[in-house]
Amino acid sequence: MKQLHILRHSLGLDDNGRGNQYRNYYVCGPGSDGWIDCLDLCHAGHMQPRRSQLLPESETCFVVTEAGKAAVEAAKPPQIKTTRSQRRMQLFRSLDCGLSFREFLKTSWAKGVK
């Protein structure tokens, strides 16, 4: 489970493996929390170590391989469908509009939710 978290974090994804991949690296060194897990992931073919001149000698940059990306995709839980009512409630909670939920439902924001 921790190794899956490292793979997802390396790719910039959320805890469910969703989001836009905006990076592909994980930096750690011997004795750090994820070092052994990164080495195990390298042994499994899910990551590769890369040296960088920008990092201290004690740190290693690990990148996720195509096999690692496939493992993250395979472990992604199914997406739960939400109802229109649930989407309106989520929108209401995300906005700081100062309205009660009842007042919010009368606005064009709430009416535009499909």
N, C-alpha and C positions, 0 to 999 in steps of 0.2 A: 504494500500500500504506500509506503514511504517512497519507494522507487517510482511509482506512478506519479506521485506528487512532484517529485523532482523533474520528471519528464514534462509534465504539464507546466510547471513553473519555468522550466528552461525555454519553452515555446511561448510563454506569455499568456497561457490559457487559464480559465477559472478552474475551480475545484471539480467541475463536471466535465472538463475537457472542451468547453465551449469558448468561443470568442475568436478574435482575429489574431493569428500568429504574427507577432511583431518583433520577435527576437528568436535566437536559437543559440543560447549559451547558458552555462552554469559554471560559476567560478568557485572553487574551493581548494583547499590544500590538505596535506596529511595532518591528521588529528582533528580536523573540523567535523562538524556534525554529519555531513553528507558524503564524506570522502569514500568510505567503504561501499556505500550504495552506488556511487558513481563508478567505482572500479568494477562492481558486480554488473552494472548496466553495460559497461564497456565489454566485459567478458561475454555478455549475452548478445552483443552486437547492436545494442540500442543507443549507445553513445560512443563517441571517439574523443580522445584527449587531443588538445591542440595547445601548442606553446605560443605564447604571445610576448613580444618584447615590451608591451605596455604593462605587463603584470610582474610582480616580484617573482623571483625564482621559486619561492615556496608555494606559489599558487598555480593551478592548472585550470585552463578553460576547457570545458567539456561541451561538445555539440551533439545534438540529437541526430541520429541517422534516419534514413527512410524506414528502416525496420522499427525504430523507436516511435516514429510518427504513426506507423500502422498500429503499433501496440496501444498508443494513446487513443486512436480512433476506435479500435476494437473494444476498449474499456469504457467508452462513452455510454452513459445510461440513456435509455430512450427519453426523448423530450415529451413532457407532459403537455397535452393540449389544454388550453385555458378557455373558459367561456367568455363571452362578451362582458358579462358582469364582473368577472375576475379581472379582465383587462382594464375595465373602467376603475375598479378599486386600486389596481396597481398604479395607474396613471394618477389618480387622486393622491395616493401616498407619496408619489415621486415629486409632485408639485407642492410648492409652499405658497398656496394661493390665498390663505386666510379665510376660506369659505368652509361651511359645513358640508358634509357629503351630500346632503339634500340639495343645498344651493349649487354645489358643483354639478350635479346631474342635470341642472337646467342650462348649463353653459354650452357653448359650441364645442369646447374641448371634449366633453363627455359624449355629446351627440355625434362627434366625428369618429368615435371608436367603433371599429367593425369587428 
